[in-house]
């Protein structure tokens, strides 16, 4: 028996569960893309699949809607893969272990991928239906959205006739997104040198942070383990003669880092000082977060009489200085849209090898000049630490369009269903609509979606009742597009 079999809307949750059985991490989308192609072929629908694994499926309008303007339904096939530290889940082989709890769908010990398979499931339910009134449907399923929006960049939109595009990739019911921030993926490399050393090794681990989406949840000021590790190491470096042996943290540039670890080699008589100061820093953080990081843990392992290669003192000093001063987090709120973040940075990944420490940033802003200025800040921090930086990817902001045919339909439909107006706003997260508009400036885009909480983390959960309401809302919109 399917886990979601008794949930409504039945067909939406049926397809969602089928999609969750297929591993679909970013850059590992061939299997889920092929599933979508077979879905279309089995139903006799027109389908195309490109070399990137993007899929476009077309379905004619139902009776009375044959000559209506097509509506584009769009979502992405890939998901952010996060799991609890003790999970043995293999995202390359294992489907998600779904369960229902307190009105939400969750995945056991992993992220859920509701971002954005709920969009694909809703579009599939429309494509599969025989009794839903709708205009011609052009369903666009892109790939690799989560790390660079490569699918949206590669997709050929010239085969689409529709201009009205409903992107189902927002995570808060009742909000119609009509603009988003642009982003820069930025990498810094700090050269390092190792040499033979000896002493007591203290392996420090920061973990248990809430993490989350570095766009949608950056304003919540959750702890970033990479920045926290830099702060701790800076304090330790002032009181002890430490050398770094390794440092790493995070796995995705668009995820607020939940875990970071570092090895420090110190003289034997300073090991106790490292432990004392680490315990003290943990308490400082708990006091500063005021209960908002309830599962934060900071622990360490101590190994005496170690002989190993460690970064030299100069390398250690430079990388610690970089992590301490490099900007991170919320930078500016919008001056036009109250409560909306304008600019932020996320130091999402820190990695090391014998010759360098590498960091990966996602820089976001709805103001292009501010976005570039933050890039310059990160670049200068790297240069001052003896390193360099480079832009590895970039996507444009999605600017609000005053002239829209779709937005009034969606606002009026919402008022009719719920007796109140939806919030029309912009979002700080990146959405593919910006790239689509770069290819097709005539597109009329609006994004919506059900309540989806703690995305990009192993706490991700999808609101069942909200999914039902969003589905009913989508059907009502399609019925009006005659």
DAPESUL-V222455 format. One record per residue. N is the residue number from 1. RES is the residue in one letter. SS is DSSP state (2 for helix, 1 for strand, 0 for the rest). OMEGA is omega in whole degrees, -180 to 180 (999 if undefined). BURIAL is I if it has 9 or more other ideal C-beta (glycine too) atoms within 8 Angstrom, else O. Layout:
# DAPESUL-V222455
n=<N/N>
res=<RES/RES>
ss=<SS/SS>
omega=<OMEGA/OMEGA>
burial=<BURIAL/BURIAL>
This chain:
# DAPESUL-V222455
n=<1/2/3/4/5/6/7/8/9/10/11/12/13/14/15/16/17/18/19/20/21/22/23/24/25/26/27/28/29/30/31/32/33/34/35/36/37/38/39/40/41/42/43/44/45/46/47/48/49/50/51/52/53/54/55/56/57/58/59/60/61/62/63/64/65/66/67/68/69/70/71/72/73/74/75/76/77/78/79/80/81/82/83/84/85/86/87/88/89/90/91/92/93/94/95/96/97/98/99/100/101/102/103/104/105/106/107/108/109/110/111/112/113/114/115/116/117/118/119/120/121/122/123/124/125/126/127/128/129/130/131/132/133/134/135/136/137/138/139/140/141/142/143/144/145/146/147/148/149/150/151/152/153/154/155/156/157/158/159/160/161/162/163/164/165/166/167/168/169/170/171/172/173/174/175/176/177/178/179/180/181/182/183/184/185/186/187/188/189/190/191/192/193/194/195/196/197/198/199/200/201/202/203/204/205/206/207/208/209/210/211/212/213/214/215/216/217/218/219/220/221/222/223/224/225/226/227/228/229/230/231/232/233/234/235/236/237/238/239/240/241/242/243/244/245/246/247/248/249/250/251/252/253/254/255/256/257/258/259/260/261/262/263/264/265/266/267/268/269/270/271/272/273/274/275/276/277/278/279/280/281/282/283/284/285/286/287/288/289/290/291/292/293/294/295/296/297/298/299/300/301/302/303/304/305/306/307/308/309/310/311/312/313/314/315/316/317/318/319/320/321/322/323/324/325/326/327/328/329/330/331/332/333/334/335/336/337/338/339/340/341/342/343/344/345/346/347/348/349/350/351/352/353/354/355/356/357/358/359/360/361/362/363/364/365/366/367/368/369/370/371/372/373/374/375/376/377/378/379/380/381/382/383/384/385/386/387/388/389/390/391/392/393/394/395/396/397/398/399/400/401/402/403/404/405/406/407/408/409/410/411/412/413/414/415/416/417/418/419/420/421/422/423/424/425/426/427/428/429/430/431/432/433/434/435/436/437/438/439/440/441/442/443/444/445/446/447/448/449/450/451/452/453/454/455/456/457/458/459/460/461/462/463/464/465/466/467/468/469/470/471/472/473/474/475/476/477/478/479/480/481/482>
res=<X/X/X/X/X/X/X/X/X/X/X/X/X/X/X/X/X/X/X/X/X/X/X/X/X/X/X/X/X/X/X/X/X/X/X/X/X/X/X/X/X/X/X/X/X/X/X/X/X/X/X/X/X/X/X/X/X/X/X/X/X/X/X/X/X/X/X/X/X/X/X/X/X/X/X/X/X/X/X/X/X/X/X/X/X/X/X/X/X/X/X/X/X/X/X/X/X/X/X/X/X/X/X/X/X/X/X/X/X/X/X/X/X/X/X/X/X/X/X/X/X/X/X/X/X/X/X/X/X/X/X/X/X/X/X/X/X/X/X/X/X/X/X/X/X/X/X/X/X/X/X/X/X/X/X/X/X/X/X/X/X/X/X/X/X/X/X/X/X/X/X/X/X/X/X/X/X/X/X/X/X/X/X/X/X/X/X/X/X/X/X/X/X/X/X/X/X/X/X/X/X/X/X/X/X/X/X/X/X/X/X/X/X/X/X/X/X/X/X/X/X/X/X/X/X/X/X/X/X/X/X/X/X/X/X/X/X/X/X/X/X/X/X/X/X/X/X/X/X/X/X/X/X/X/X/X/X/X/X/X/X/X/X/X/X/X/X/X/X/X/X/X/X/X/X/X/X/X/X/X/X/X/X/X/X/X/X/X/X/X/X/X/X/X/X/X/X/X/X/X/X/X/X/X/X/X/X/X/X/X/X/X/X/X/X/X/X/X/X/X/X/X/X/X/X/X/X/X/X/X/X/X/X/X/X/X/X/X/X/X/X/X/X/X/X/X/X/X/X/X/X/X/X/X/X/X/X/X/X/X/X/X/X/X/X/X/X/X/X/X/X/X/X/X/X/X/X/X/X/X/X/X/X/X/X/X/X/X/X/X/X/X/X/X/X/X/X/X/X/X/X/X/X/X/X/X/X/X/X/X/X/X/X/X/X/X/X/X/X/X/X/X/X/X/X/X/X/X/X/X/X/X/X/X/X/X/X/X/X/X/X/X/X/X/X/X/X/X/X/X/X/X/X/X/X/X/X/X/X/X/X/X/X/X/X/X/X/X/X/X/X/X/X/X/X/X/X/X/X/X/X/X>
ss=<0/0/0/0/0/0/0/0/0/2/2/2/2/2/2/2/2/2/2/2/0/0/0/0/1/0/0/0/0/2/2/2/2/2/2/2/2/2/2/2/2/2/0/0/0/1/1/1/1/0/0/0/0/0/1/1/1/1/1/0/0/0/0/0/0/0/0/0/0/0/1/1/1/1/1/1/0/0/1/0/0/0/1/0/0/0/0/0/0/0/0/0/0/0/0/0/0/1/1/1/1/0/0/1/1/1/1/0/0/1/0/0/0/2/2/2/2/2/2/2/2/2/2/2/2/2/2/2/0/0/0/0/0/0/0/0/1/1/1/1/1/1/0/0/0/0/0/0/0/2/2/2/2/2/0/0/2/2/2/0/0/0/0/1/1/1/1/0/0/0/0/0/0/0/1/1/1/1/1/1/0/1/1/1/1/1/1/1/1/1/1/0/0/1/1/1/1/1/1/1/1/1/1/1/1/1/1/0/0/0/0/0/1/0/0/0/0/2/2/2/0/0/0/0/2/2/2/2/2/2/2/2/2/2/2/2/2/2/2/0/0/0/1/1/1/1/1/1/1/0/0/0/0/0/1/0/0/0/0/1/1/1/1/1/1/1/0/2/2/2/2/2/2/2/2/2/2/2/2/2/2/2/2/2/2/2/2/2/2/0/0/0/0/0/0/0/1/1/1/1/1/1/1/1/1/1/1/1/1/1/1/0/2/2/2/2/2/2/2/2/2/2/2/2/2/0/0/0/1/1/1/1/1/0/0/0/0/0/0/0/1/1/1/1/1/1/1/1/1/1/1/1/0/0/0/1/1/1/1/1/1/1/1/1/1/0/0/2/2/2/2/2/2/2/2/2/2/2/2/2/2/2/2/2/0/0/0/1/1/1/1/1/1/1/1/0/0/1/0/0/0/0/0/0/0/2/2/2/2/2/2/2/2/2/2/2/2/2/0/0/0/0/1/1/1/1/1/0/0/0/0/0/2/2/2/2/2/2/2/0/0/0/0/1/1/1/1/0/0/0/0/1/1/0/0/0/0/0/0/0/1/1/1/2/2/2/2/2/2/2/2/2/2/2/2/2/2/2/2/2/0/0>
omega=<180/-177/-175/-171/-175/-180/175/4/-169/-177/179/-178/174/-178/177/-180/177/179/-179/177/-174/175/-177/173/173/-177/176/-169/-177/-177/-179/175/178/178/179/178/179/176/-178/-178/180/-178/178/-178/176/-176/173/180/-179/-177/180/-176/169/-180/173/180/-179/177/179/176/179/-176/-179/-178/-173/-176/179/176/180/173/179/173/-171/173/-179/-172/-174/-179/170/-176/176/180/178/-177/-177/-178/175/180/178/-176/178/-176/-169/167/-178/179/-174/170/-178/-179/173/177/-179/169/179/171/-174/174/180/169/-172/-175/171/169/17/-178/175/176/-180/180/179/178/178/180/175/-179/-178/-169/175/-175/179/177/179/173/173/-177/172/-178/-178/179/-178/-180/171/178/-169/-178/174/180/-177/179/179/178/-175/-170/178/-178/-177/180/-180/176/-177/175/180/-176/175/177/-177/-175/172/-170/179/-179/178/177/175/-178/-177/177/179/179/169/-176/174/171/-171/-177/173/179/178/-179/-177/179/178/177/179/-179/178/-180/177/-179/174/179/-175/-179/173/-177/179/177/-176/-179/179/-177/-174/172/-174/-173/-179/-179/179/175/176/-178/174/-173/179/179/178/178/177/179/180/-179/178/179/179/-178/178/-174/-176/180/-172/168/175/172/178/174/177/178/176/180/-177/-180/180/176/175/-167/-177/-174/173/178/178/173/176/178/-178/172/-174/-176/179/-178/180/179/177/-180/-179/-178/177/176/179/180/177/-180/176/180/179/178/-178/-179/175/177/-177/171/-169/-177/178/176/175/-179/-175/174/-176/177/-176/173/-179/172/-175/173/177/175/180/-173/-180/178/180/-179/-176/-177/177/178/179/-178/180/-172/-178/-176/-179/172/-179/179/-177/168/179/176/-178/-177/-175/176/-179/178/176/-170/178/173/174/173/-167/-172/169/179/180/167/-175/-172/-177/166/-176/175/177/-179/160/-178/-176/169/173/177/-172/-178/178/178/-180/179/177/175/179/178/-180/179/-178/175/178/180/180/177/178/-177/180/179/177/174/-179/178/-178/175/-173/171/175/-177/179/176/-180/-177/-177/172/-175/-174/178/177/-177/178/-178/179/179/179/180/-177/-169/176/177/-180/173/174/176/-170/173/-178/-179/177/176/175/-175/-178/179/178/178/-179/174/179/-176/-178/-179/-180/178/-169/170/178/177/178/178/178/180/-169/175/178/-179/176/179/174/-176/177/-174/-179/-176/-179/178/177/179/180/-180/176/180/177/179/-180/179/177/-179/180/180/-176/-176/999>
burial=<O/O/O/I/I/O/I/O/I/O/I/I/I/I/I/I/I/I/I/I/O/I/I/I/I/I/O/I/I/O/I/I/I/I/I/I/I/O/I/I/I/O/O/O/I/O/I/O/I/I/O/I/I/I/I/I/I/I/I/O/I/I/O/O/I/I/O/I/I/I/I/I/I/I/I/I/I/I/I/I/I/I/I/O/O/O/I/O/I/O/I/O/O/I/O/I/I/I/I/I/O/O/O/I/I/I/I/O/I/I/I/I/I/I/I/I/I/I/I/I/I/I/I/I/I/I/I/I/I/O/O/I/O/I/I/I/I/I/I/I/I/I/I/I/I/I/I/I/I/I/I/I/I/I/I/O/I/O/O/I/O/I/I/I/I/I/I/I/I/I/I/O/I/O/I/I/I/I/I/I/I/I/I/I/I/I/I/I/I/I/I/I/I/I/O/O/I/O/I/I/I/I/I/I/I/I/I/O/I/I/I/I/I/I/I/I/I/I/O/O/O/I/I/I/I/I/I/I/I/I/I/I/I/I/I/I/I/O/O/I/O/I/I/I/I/O/I/I/I/I/O/I/I/I/I/I/I/I/I/I/I/I/I/I/I/I/I/I/O/I/I/O/I/I/I/O/I/I/I/O/I/I/O/O/I/I/O/O/I/O/O/I/I/O/O/I/I/I/O/I/O/I/O/O/O/I/O/I/O/I/I/I/O/O/I/I/I/I/I/I/I/I/I/I/O/I/I/I/I/I/I/I/O/I/O/O/O/O/O/I/I/I/I/I/I/I/I/I/I/I/O/I/O/O/O/I/I/I/I/I/I/I/I/I/I/I/I/O/O/I/I/I/O/I/I/O/I/I/I/O/I/I/I/O/I/O/I/O/I/O/I/O/O/O/I/I/I/I/O/O/O/O/O/I/O/I/I/O/I/I/I/I/I/I/I/O/I/O/O/O/O/I/O/O/I/I/I/I/I/I/I/I/I/I/I/I/I/O/O/I/O/O/I/I/I/I/I/I/I/I/I/I/I/I/I/I/I/I/O/I/I/I/I/I/O/I/I/I/I/I/I/I/I/I/I/I/I/I/I/I/I/O>
